[in-house]
Amino acid sequence: MNLLPLIVIFPLIMAIIFNLIHGKDRAIKYLTFIVALSLLILPFLGSYGYYYFGGHGYIDGYISGIAYYYNDFKKIIILVLSLIASLILITGMEEKIKNNMFVVFSLMGFASVSAIVLTDDLFNLYVFFEILAMVQVGLVFLSGTEESYKAGLRYLIIGTVAGSLMLLGIGLLLAVTGTLNITDMKKAIINSPIVYTALFLIIVGYAYGSGLPPFHNIKADLYGRSKAFISALLQTFSKFTLVGIILIILKLFSSLSIFPTAKGILLALGVLGMVFGVVMALTQSDYKRLLAYHAISQGGYVATGLALGTPLGIVAGVFHAINHVIYKSALFIGAYIVNRCGGSNNLYKLGGLITAIPFVALLILFAKLAISGVPPFNGFQSKLLLAEAAMEANLPEIAIIIIFVSIGTFVSMMKAFYLIFLKPGKKVENVEVPKLALISLFILVSLCILLGLYPELVTNYLWEYAKVISG
C-alpha cells in the first residue's frame, strides 16, 4: 500500500485538529511535540514512482486527476523539509505566541511545499502555491506588530497579482495541450506565442514565490518582520518552492526553441538575487533584516545553479538549497536566542554577549562560516559545485560573481558577529537561553559540519533525476 499522500494529508488533518483544540495549551504543547516527531517519519512512507489519486491513471491516453511523483531526489528534499519543520515546531513551544495558530500555519505550509515538490499536475501546483502564500502571511501576522501586518499585507497584495498571472499561464497551457498533467503536457507542448506567453507568466509567479527580483525586497521584509525562528521556516518554504517550480519549468519547456532565452532570464534573476541580496545585507543595522537579505542572496545561488540546466548545475543548485535551509535556519534560531538574551535586534545596541552565551556564540560562528562558504562546512561544498557547474557551462563570469558574493557574505557575517559578541557592550548577566532553541541550533550546526565533510550523503541521491530533468 502506497502511503505517499500522507506526506500532504497528515499535516493538513493535524492542522484542522489543532484549530479545534484552541485554548487547550497543555494539549497543544504535547501534541505539537508528537506531531513534530511524526513529520520525520513521513518521507519514508511513500513508494517510488507515480501515485494517481483515486486510482484514475490513464484514461483515453491522458492522465485523469492529480498525480504525484516520488523518487530519491524528492525524498531527500522532503526529509530536510521535515527536519526543519520539526525543529521549528519544537523551538516555538517555548515562545509566548498563539501556539495553536503557529502550528496550524506551519503544518499547512509544510503540506503545501511538499505538494509543490511532489506534484506532476499544474493545477495542484497552483492551488498549493496560493495556500502557501496565505500561510506565510499568517505566520508573519503572529508577530503582532504594525510592521509585520504591513509586510504581510504587501506580500498578499502583490501575491494576488503574481498568482493570477501564474494561473493565466496555466490556463493558456491547458488551452493549447488539453491537459494539466505535466508529463502529458510536455509531450503535447508546441512552439507558439501562446506557450511563450504562458512560460513568461509562470516565471513571474516563480520569481514571486522564490523571492527573486523584482520581488526580493517584499520577501526580505517578510523574513525581517517575523519572529526569527518563524523566519527560519519561511525561508525554507521559499527555497524548496523555488526548487519545485524551476524543475517543472525545466521539465516542461526545455524542448521549446525559445527556451535558451528563458534560461537566460532565469540565470539573470538568480545572479541579480545573489548580488542585490548581499549588497542590501551589507547596509543593514537590524540583524534579522541582514539575515533576511542573505536569504534572498542565497536563493540567487540556488536559482543560478538550477537555471544552468545541466546535471551538475541541478545537483549543485538543489544541494545548495538543502545546505542553505540548514545553515540559515541555524542563523535565524541564533538570532532568536540573541534577541532573547540581548534584548534587541539592532546590531549597534548589542555587544559583549560572548561572555554571557559563549557556546551559542560558537555555534552561530560556525553557521556564519557555513553561509560564507568556508571549509569544512557544507556551504563550501555546494558553492564549489556551483562554480564548477558555471565553468562547465562555459560561464566563468558567473563563477567569479559567486566568489565575490561569497566574500561580501563573509564580510557582513563577521561584522555582525563582532557587533553582537565581541564589541564591548553593557554587561549581560543571568541570561536564560531557551533550551529547545539551543538544541535545534546544535543539531543544525552539526549537520553543517557533517554535510561539509560528507557531501555525498546528499548528492548521491540527486544525480539520477538531475540527468533526467536536464534531458
C-alpha positions as CSV (number, residue, x, y, z in Angstrom):
1,M,0.0,0.0,0.0
2,N,1.4,3.4,-1.1
3,L,1.1,5.9,1.8
4,L,2.7,8.8,-0.2
5,P,-0.4,11.1,0.1
6,L,0.1,11.1,3.9
7,I,3.0,13.5,3.3
8,V,0.4,16.1,2.4
9,I,-2.7,14.8,4.0
10,F,-1.4,14.1,7.5
11,P,-0.2,17.7,8.3
12,L,-3.5,19.1,6.8
13,I,-5.6,16.9,9.1
14,M,-3.4,17.8,12.1
15,A,-3.8,21.5,11.3
16,I,-7.6,21.1,11.5
17,I,-7.3,19.3,14.8
18,F,-5.0,22.0,16.3
19,N,-7.6,24.6,15.2
20,L,-10.3,22.7,17.0
21,I,-8.4,22.5,20.3
22,H,-7.8,26.2,20.5
23,G,-7.2,27.4,24.1
24,K,-6.1,24.0,25.4
25,D,-2.5,25.0,25.9
26,R,-1.3,21.8,27.7
27,A,-2.8,19.6,25.0
28,I,-1.4,21.8,22.2
29,K,2.1,21.6,23.7
30,Y,2.2,17.8,24.0
31,L,0.5,17.2,20.6
32,T,2.9,19.7,19.0
33,F,5.9,17.6,20.1
34,I,4.3,14.4,18.9
35,V,3.4,15.9,15.5
36,A,6.9,17.4,15.2
37,L,8.5,13.9,15.6
38,S,5.9,12.4,13.3
39,L,6.9,14.6,10.4
40,L,10.3,12.9,10.4
41,I,8.6,9.6,9.5
42,L,6.5,10.9,6.6
43,P,9.3,10.8,3.9
44,F,9.8,7.1,4.4
45,L,6.1,6.1,3.9
46,G,5.8,6.6,0.2
47,S,6.7,4.2,-2.6
48,Y,8.7,5.4,-5.5
49,G,7.1,6.2,-8.8
50,Y,3.8,7.8,-9.8
51,Y,0.8,8.0,-7.5
52,Y,-2.6,8.7,-9.1
53,F,-5.2,10.0,-6.7
54,G,-8.4,8.0,-6.9
55,G,-6.6,5.3,-8.9
56,H,-7.5,7.1,-12.1
57,G,-4.3,6.8,-14.1
58,Y,-4.5,7.0,-17.9
59,I,-7.9,7.5,-19.5
60,D,-8.1,7.9,-23.3
61,G,-4.3,8.4,-23.5
62,Y,-4.2,11.1,-20.8
63,I,-3.7,11.0,-17.0
64,S,-7.0,11.8,-15.3
65,G,-6.9,13.6,-11.9
66,I,-4.0,14.6,-9.7
67,A,-0.7,12.8,-9.9
68,Y,2.4,12.8,-7.6
69,Y,5.8,11.5,-8.5
70,Y,8.3,10.3,-5.8
71,N,12.0,9.3,-6.1
72,D,15.3,9.6,-4.2
73,F,15.7,13.2,-5.4
74,K,12.4,14.3,-3.9
75,K,12.7,12.1,-0.8
76,I,15.9,13.9,0.3
77,I,14.1,17.3,-0.2
78,I,11.1,16.2,1.8
79,L,13.3,14.8,4.5
80,V,15.2,18.0,5.0
81,L,11.9,20.0,4.9
82,S,10.5,17.6,7.6
83,L,13.6,18.1,9.8
84,I,13.5,21.9,9.6
85,A,9.7,22.0,10.2
86,S,10.1,19.6,13.2
87,L,12.8,21.6,14.8
88,I,11.0,24.9,14.3
89,L,7.8,23.5,15.8
90,I,9.7,22.3,18.8
91,T,11.6,25.6,19.1
92,G,8.3,27.5,19.0
93,M,6.9,25.6,22.0
94,E,8.8,27.9,24.3
95,E,7.6,31.1,22.8
96,K,4.5,33.0,24.0
97,I,2.5,33.3,20.8
98,K,-0.8,31.8,19.7
99,N,0.7,28.4,19.6
100,N,-2.2,26.6,18.0
101,M,-2.2,29.1,15.1
102,F,1.6,28.8,14.8
103,V,1.3,25.1,14.5
104,V,-1.7,25.3,12.1
105,F,0.1,27.6,9.7
106,S,3.4,25.7,9.9
107,L,1.7,22.4,9.1
108,M,-0.3,23.9,6.2
109,G,2.9,25.4,4.9
110,F,4.7,22.0,5.2
111,A,1.9,20.3,3.3
112,S,1.9,23.0,0.6
113,V,5.6,22.8,-0.1
114,S,5.5,19.0,-0.1
115,A,2.7,19.1,-2.7
116,I,4.7,21.6,-4.8
117,V,7.7,19.3,-4.8
118,L,5.7,16.1,-5.4
119,T,3.1,17.2,-7.9
120,D,3.0,16.2,-11.6
121,D,-0.1,18.4,-12.1
122,L,0.0,22.1,-12.8
123,F,-3.3,23.0,-11.2
124,N,-2.4,21.2,-8.0
125,L,0.8,23.2,-8.1
126,Y,-1.2,26.5,-8.3
127,V,-3.6,25.6,-5.5
128,F,-0.8,24.9,-3.0
129,F,1.2,27.8,-4.3
130,E,-1.7,30.1,-3.3
131,I,-2.3,28.3,0.1
132,L,1.4,28.8,0.8
133,A,1.2,32.5,0.2
134,M,-1.6,32.9,2.7
135,V,0.2,30.6,5.2
136,Q,3.3,32.8,5.1
137,V,1.2,35.9,5.7
138,G,-0.4,34.2,8.6
139,L,2.9,33.3,10.2
140,V,4.2,36.9,9.8
141,F,1.0,38.2,11.4
142,L,1.8,36.1,14.6
143,S,4.5,38.7,15.4
144,G,1.7,41.0,16.3
145,T,3.5,44.3,15.3
146,E,2.3,47.0,13.0
147,E,5.4,46.4,10.8
148,S,4.6,42.7,10.5
149,Y,1.0,43.5,9.5
150,K,2.2,45.9,6.8
151,A,4.8,43.3,5.5
152,G,2.2,40.6,5.3
153,L,-0.4,42.7,3.6
154,R,2.1,43.9,1.0
155,Y,3.1,40.3,0.3
156,L,-0.5,39.3,0.0
157,I,-1.5,42.1,-2.4
158,I,1.5,41.5,-4.7
159,G,0.8,37.8,-4.5
160,T,-2.8,38.3,-5.7
161,V,-1.3,39.7,-8.9
162,A,1.5,37.2,-9.3
163,G,-0.7,34.2,-8.5
164,S,-3.3,35.4,-11.0
165,L,-0.6,35.7,-13.7
166,M,0.6,32.2,-13.0
167,L,-3.0,30.9,-13.2
168,L,-3.4,32.6,-16.5
169,G,-0.3,31.0,-17.8
170,I,-1.5,27.6,-16.7
171,G,-4.9,28.2,-18.4
172,L,-3.1,29.1,-21.6
173,L,-1.1,25.8,-21.5
174,L,-4.4,23.9,-20.8
175,A,-5.9,25.5,-23.9
176,V,-3.0,24.5,-26.1
177,T,-2.3,21.0,-24.8
178,G,-5.7,19.9,-23.4
179,T,-4.2,18.5,-20.2
180,L,-2.9,19.8,-16.8
181,N,-0.6,16.8,-16.2
182,I,3.0,17.9,-16.6
183,T,4.3,14.7,-18.2
184,D,1.5,14.6,-20.8
185,M,1.7,18.4,-21.3
186,K,5.4,18.0,-22.2
187,K,4.5,15.6,-24.9
188,A,1.8,17.9,-26.3
189,I,3.5,21.3,-26.0
190,I,4.4,23.2,-29.2
191,N,6.2,26.3,-30.2
192,S,3.7,29.1,-30.3
193,P,3.2,32.6,-29.0
194,I,0.6,31.4,-26.5
195,V,3.0,28.9,-25.0
196,Y,5.8,31.5,-24.9
197,T,3.4,33.9,-23.0
198,A,2.5,31.1,-20.6
199,L,6.2,30.4,-19.9
200,F,6.7,34.1,-19.1
201,L,3.7,34.3,-16.8
202,I,4.9,31.2,-14.9
203,I,8.3,32.7,-14.5
204,V,6.7,35.8,-12.9
205,G,5.0,33.5,-10.3
206,Y,8.2,31.7,-9.8
207,A,10.1,34.9,-9.0
208,Y,7.4,36.0,-6.5
209,G,7.3,32.7,-4.7
210,S,11.1,32.4,-4.5
211,G,11.8,36.0,-3.5
212,L,13.9,36.8,-6.6
213,P,14.0,40.2,-8.3
214,P,11.8,42.2,-8.6
215,F,10.1,40.7,-5.5
216,H,13.2,40.4,-3.3
217,N,12.5,43.4,-1.1
218,I,9.0,42.3,-0.4
219,K,10.2,38.8,0.6
220,A,13.1,40.1,2.7
221,D,10.6,42.3,4.5
222,L,8.5,39.2,5.2
223,Y,11.5,37.5,6.8
224,G,12.7,40.6,8.7
225,R,9.3,41.4,10.3
226,S,8.7,37.8,11.5
227,K,9.8,36.3,14.8
228,A,13.3,34.9,14.0
229,F,12.5,31.2,14.4
230,I,9.5,31.7,12.1
231,S,11.7,33.3,9.5
232,A,13.7,30.1,9.5
233,L,10.6,28.2,8.4
234,L,9.5,30.9,5.9
235,Q,12.9,30.9,4.1
236,T,12.8,27.0,4.0
237,F,9.4,27.1,2.4
238,S,10.6,29.7,-0.2
239,K,13.8,27.7,-1.2
240,F,12.0,24.5,-1.7
241,T,9.2,26.2,-3.6
242,L,12.0,27.7,-5.8
243,V,13.3,24.2,-6.5
244,G,9.9,22.6,-7.1
245,I,8.8,25.3,-9.7
246,I,12.0,25.7,-11.6
247,L,12.3,21.9,-12.0
248,I,8.8,21.9,-13.5
249,I,9.9,24.7,-15.8
250,L,13.0,22.8,-16.9
251,K,11.0,19.6,-17.5
252,L,8.1,21.2,-19.3
253,F,9.6,23.8,-21.6
254,S,13.1,22.5,-22.4
255,S,12.1,21.4,-25.9
256,L,10.9,24.9,-26.9
257,S,13.1,26.9,-29.4
258,I,12.7,30.0,-27.1
259,F,14.0,28.1,-24.0
260,P,17.6,29.3,-24.2
261,T,16.2,32.8,-23.9
262,A,14.1,31.7,-20.9
263,K,17.1,30.1,-19.3
264,G,18.9,33.5,-19.8
265,I,16.1,35.2,-17.9
266,L,16.2,32.6,-15.1
267,L,20.0,33.0,-14.9
268,A,19.7,36.8,-14.7
269,L,17.1,36.5,-11.9
270,G,19.5,34.2,-10.0
271,V,22.5,36.4,-10.4
272,L,20.6,39.6,-9.6
273,G,19.2,37.9,-6.5
274,M,22.8,37.0,-5.4
275,V,24.1,40.5,-5.9
276,F,21.2,42.5,-4.6
277,G,20.8,40.4,-1.6
278,V,24.4,40.7,-0.4
279,V,24.6,44.4,-1.2
280,M,21.5,45.1,0.8
281,A,22.7,42.9,3.7
282,L,25.9,44.9,4.0
283,T,23.8,48.1,4.7
284,Q,21.6,46.7,7.4
285,S,21.8,47.6,11.1
286,D,18.9,45.3,12.1
287,Y,20.2,41.7,12.5
288,K,17.1,39.9,11.3
289,R,16.9,42.1,8.2
290,L,20.6,41.4,7.5
291,L,19.8,37.6,7.6
292,A,16.7,38.2,5.5
293,Y,18.6,39.8,2.7
294,H,21.2,37.0,2.9
295,A,18.3,34.6,2.4
296,I,17.5,36.4,-0.8
297,S,21.1,36.2,-1.9
298,Q,21.4,32.5,-1.2
299,G,18.2,31.9,-3.1
300,G,20.0,33.5,-6.0
301,Y,22.7,30.9,-5.8
302,V,20.1,28.1,-5.9
303,A,18.3,29.7,-8.9
304,T,21.5,30.2,-10.8
305,G,22.6,26.6,-10.4
306,L,19.2,25.2,-11.4
307,A,18.9,27.7,-14.4
308,L,22.1,26.3,-15.8
309,G,20.0,23.3,-16.6
310,T,23.0,20.9,-16.7
311,P,23.1,17.8,-14.4
312,L,25.9,19.3,-12.4
313,G,24.1,22.6,-12.2
314,I,20.9,21.0,-11.0
315,V,22.7,18.9,-8.4
316,A,24.7,21.9,-7.2
317,G,21.5,24.1,-7.0
318,V,19.5,21.6,-5.1
319,F,22.4,20.7,-2.8
320,H,22.9,24.4,-2.1
321,A,19.2,24.8,-1.4
322,I,19.4,22.0,1.2
323,N,22.6,23.5,2.7
324,H,21.1,26.9,2.8
325,V,17.9,26.0,4.6
326,I,20.1,24.2,7.2
327,Y,22.6,27.0,8.0
328,K,20.1,29.8,7.5
329,S,17.7,28.1,9.9
330,A,20.6,27.9,12.4
331,L,21.3,31.6,11.9
332,F,17.7,32.6,12.4
333,I,17.3,30.5,15.5
334,G,20.6,32.0,16.7
335,A,19.1,35.5,16.1
336,Y,16.1,34.4,18.2
337,I,18.4,33.5,21.1
338,V,20.4,36.7,20.7
339,N,17.2,38.7,20.9
340,R,16.0,36.8,24.0
341,C,19.4,37.3,25.7
342,G,20.4,40.7,24.4
343,G,17.0,42.3,24.2
344,S,17.4,43.8,20.8
345,N,17.8,43.1,17.0
346,N,19.8,46.4,16.5
347,L,23.4,45.4,15.9
348,Y,24.6,48.7,17.4
349,K,22.7,48.2,20.6
350,L,24.2,44.7,21.2
351,G,27.6,43.7,22.2
352,G,29.6,41.7,24.7
353,L,27.3,38.6,24.5
354,I,30.3,36.2,24.1
355,T,30.8,36.2,27.9
356,A,27.1,35.5,28.6
357,I,26.4,32.8,25.9
358,P,29.8,31.5,24.7
359,F,28.5,28.2,23.4
360,V,25.8,29.9,21.4
361,A,28.4,32.3,20.0
362,L,30.5,29.3,18.8
363,L,27.5,27.7,17.1
364,I,26.5,30.9,15.4
365,L,30.1,31.5,14.3
366,F,30.1,28.0,12.7
367,A,26.8,28.8,10.9
368,K,28.2,32.1,9.7
369,L,31.3,30.3,8.3
370,A,28.9,27.8,6.6
371,I,26.9,30.5,4.8
372,S,30.2,32.3,3.8
373,G,31.4,29.1,2.0
374,V,34.4,28.5,4.3
375,P,35.6,24.8,4.5
376,P,35.0,22.4,6.0
377,F,31.3,23.5,6.3
378,N,28.5,22.5,3.9
379,G,28.2,25.9,2.2
380,F,31.7,25.5,0.8
381,Q,30.9,22.2,-0.9
382,S,27.8,23.4,-2.7
383,K,29.3,26.8,-3.7
384,L,32.3,24.9,-5.1
385,L,29.9,22.7,-7.1
386,L,28.1,25.8,-8.3
387,A,31.3,27.4,-9.5
388,E,32.3,24.1,-11.3
389,A,28.8,24.0,-12.9
390,A,29.2,27.5,-14.2
391,M,32.7,26.7,-15.6
392,E,31.4,23.5,-17.2
393,A,28.6,25.6,-18.9
394,N,31.3,28.0,-20.2
395,L,30.1,30.8,-18.0
396,P,33.2,31.7,-16.0
397,E,31.8,35.1,-15.2
398,I,29.1,33.5,-13.0
399,A,31.8,31.6,-11.1
400,I,33.6,34.9,-10.5
401,I,30.3,36.5,-9.2
402,I,29.8,33.6,-6.9
403,I,33.3,34.1,-5.4
404,F,32.8,37.9,-4.9
405,V,29.3,37.5,-3.4
406,S,30.7,34.9,-1.0
407,I,33.4,37.4,0.1
408,G,30.6,40.0,0.7
409,T,28.7,37.4,2.7
410,F,31.8,36.7,4.8
411,V,32.4,40.4,5.5
412,S,28.8,41.1,6.6
413,M,28.6,38.0,8.7
414,M,31.9,38.7,10.5
415,K,30.8,42.3,11.1
416,A,27.6,41.1,12.6
417,F,29.4,38.6,14.8
418,Y,31.8,41.3,16.1
419,L,29.0,43.7,16.9
420,I,26.9,41.1,18.7
421,F,29.5,39.1,20.6
422,L,32.9,40.8,20.6
423,K,32.3,44.6,20.7
424,P,32.3,45.9,24.3
425,G,28.8,46.4,25.5
426,K,26.7,46.5,28.6
427,K,27.3,43.6,30.9
428,V,24.7,40.9,30.5
429,E,24.0,38.7,33.4
430,N,21.7,35.9,34.4
431,V,20.6,35.2,30.8
432,E,18.4,32.2,30.2
433,V,19.0,30.6,26.9
434,P,15.8,28.9,25.5
435,K,16.8,25.2,25.8
436,L,14.7,23.9,22.9
437,A,16.1,26.6,20.6
438,L,19.6,25.7,21.7
439,I,19.1,22.0,20.9
440,S,17.7,22.9,17.5
441,L,20.7,25.2,16.8
442,F,23.1,22.5,17.8
443,I,21.5,19.9,15.5
444,L,21.5,22.2,12.6
445,V,25.2,23.3,13.0
446,S,26.2,19.6,13.4
447,L,24.6,19.0,10.0
448,C,26.5,21.9,8.5
449,I,29.7,20.1,9.6
450,L,28.5,16.6,8.6
451,L,27.5,17.6,5.1
452,G,30.7,19.7,4.7
453,L,32.7,16.6,5.4
454,Y,30.5,14.1,3.6
455,P,28.5,15.9,0.8
456,E,27.8,12.6,-0.9
457,L,25.2,11.9,1.8
458,V,23.0,14.2,-0.2
459,T,24.5,14.5,-3.7
460,N,24.4,10.7,-4.3
461,Y,20.6,10.9,-4.2
462,L,20.4,13.8,-6.7
463,W,22.4,12.7,-9.8
464,E,20.0,10.3,-11.5
465,Y,16.9,12.6,-11.6
466,A,19.1,15.6,-12.4
467,K,20.2,13.8,-15.6
468,V,16.6,13.0,-16.5
469,I,15.5,16.7,-15.9
470,S,18.4,18.1,-17.9
471,G,17.4,15.9,-20.9
